[in-house]
Amino acid sequence: MAEIRVENLLKSYKQGSRRVEALRGIDLVFNGGEPVAVIGPSGAGKTTLIHILGTIDRPSAGRVLYDGRDVFAMSDRDLARFRNRTVGFVFQFHHLLLEFTALENTMMPALIQGVQRREAKGRAQEILEEVGLGDRMTHKPGELSGGEQQRVAVARSLILEPQVLLADEPTGNLDRETGEGVYQLLQQMNREKGITLIIVTHNEEIAGRLPRRIHLVDGRVV
């Protein structure tokens, strides 16, 4: 699993007439296979950090290295290919396609990547079984509970066998019991597959159960 090294990471952007400093010179190392919580108040830079770690946003300065490789030195095309093969995302809102079944939603990243439909279907069926949705594959999002929809989102994030799973408030839109189930599922995937798991959360109880916590305030690690 990939080691992620962050060196002097800065991110700023304009908001109206003022410039916002979202990240202010962050240095971090995430070990391969490590489960980590990123915590902090609103506006601390947590989501910005996750987006840069996942290469869906670029830093203003600094480097992000995966196993020593500076990912932002890649071309946009190579970076997109790297992201699809290496990183999985789970967000607070599942972003499932409402007209497709759980199986079809899970298959989608593999089909976009060019995996043959039969193989993509087999992978999706296996992953949905793993996340406890073997009997819900043909249901569309509107026929699934909130927790089941988020489990489909987790399955979708895993179909290309990423090395890193980034979860941004994955339980924030769920009640406590349902959120607990999703959290347990993420931990299970970390243990069984060795995926580096980085969870952004406001939930101090969940964060406290992970072996490592990174606390951000005003764009800095405290």
Secondary structure in CASP SS format (residue, H / E / C, confidence):
PFRMAT SS
TARGET T0000
AUTHOR 0000-0000-0000
METHOD secondary structure of the structure
MODEL  1
M C 1.00
A C 1.00
E C 1.00
I E 1.00
R E 1.00
V E 1.00
E E 1.00
N E 1.00
L E 1.00
L E 1.00
K E 1.00
S E 1.00
Y E 1.00
K E 1.00
Q E 1.00
G C 1.00
S C 1.00
R E 1.00
R E 1.00
V E 1.00
E E 1.00
A E 1.00
L E 1.00
R E 1.00
G E 1.00
I E 1.00
D E 1.00
L E 1.00
V E 1.00
F E 1.00
N C 1.00
G C 1.00
G C 1.00
E C 1.00
P E 1.00
V E 1.00
A E 1.00
V E 1.00
I E 1.00
G C 1.00
P C 1.00
S C 1.00
G C 1.00
A C 1.00
G C 1.00
K H 1.00
T H 1.00
T H 1.00
L H 1.00
I H 1.00
H H 1.00
I H 1.00
L H 1.00
G C 1.00
T C 1.00
I C 1.00
D C 1.00
R C 1.00
P C 1.00
S C 1.00
A E 1.00
G E 1.00
R E 1.00
V E 1.00
L E 1.00
Y E 1.00
D C 1.00
G C 1.00
R E 1.00
D E 1.00
V H 1.00
F H 1.00
A H 1.00
M C 1.00
S C 1.00
D H 1.00
R H 1.00
D H 1.00
L H 1.00
A H 1.00
R H 1.00
F H 1.00
R H 1.00
N H 1.00
R H 1.00
T H 1.00
V E 1.00
G E 1.00
F E 1.00
V E 1.00
F E 1.00
Q C 1.00
F C 1.00
H C 1.00
H C 1.00
L C 1.00
L C 1.00
L C 1.00
E C 1.00
F C 1.00
T C 1.00
A H 1.00
L H 1.00
E H 1.00
N H 1.00
T H 1.00
M H 1.00
M H 1.00
P H 1.00
A H 1.00
L H 1.00
I H 1.00
Q H 1.00
G C 1.00
V C 1.00
Q C 1.00
R H 1.00
R H 1.00
E H 1.00
A H 1.00
K H 1.00
G H 1.00
R H 1.00
A H 1.00
Q H 1.00
E H 1.00
I H 1.00
L H 1.00
E H 1.00
E H 1.00
V C 1.00
G C 1.00
L C 1.00
G C 1.00
D C 1.00
R C 1.00
M C 1.00
T C 1.00
H C 1.00
K C 1.00
P H 1.00
G H 1.00
E H 1.00
L C 1.00
S C 1.00
G H 1.00
G H 1.00
E H 1.00
Q H 1.00
Q H 1.00
R H 1.00
V H 1.00
A H 1.00
V H 1.00
A H 1.00
R H 1.00
S H 1.00
L H 1.00
I C 1.00
L C 1.00
E C 1.00
P C 1.00
Q C 1.00
V E 1.00
L E 1.00
L E 1.00
A E 1.00
D E 1.00
E C 1.00
P C 1.00
T C 1.00
G C 1.00
N C 1.00
L C 1.00
D C 1.00
R H 1.00
E H 1.00
T H 1.00
G H 1.00
E H 1.00
G H 1.00
V H 1.00
Y H 1.00
Q H 1.00
L H 1.00
L H 1.00
Q H 1.00
Q H 1.00
M H 1.00
N H 1.00
R H 1.00
E H 1.00
K H 1.00
G C 1.00
I C 1.00
T E 1.00
L E 1.00
I E 1.00
I E 1.00
V E 1.00
T C 1.00
H C 1.00
N C 1.00
E H 1.00
E H 1.00
I H 1.00
A H 1.00
G H 1.00
R C 1.00
L C 1.00
P C 1.00
R E 1.00
R E 1.00
I E 1.00
H E 1.00
L E 1.00
V E 1.00
D C 1.00
G C 1.00
R E 1.00
V E 1.00
V C 1.00
END
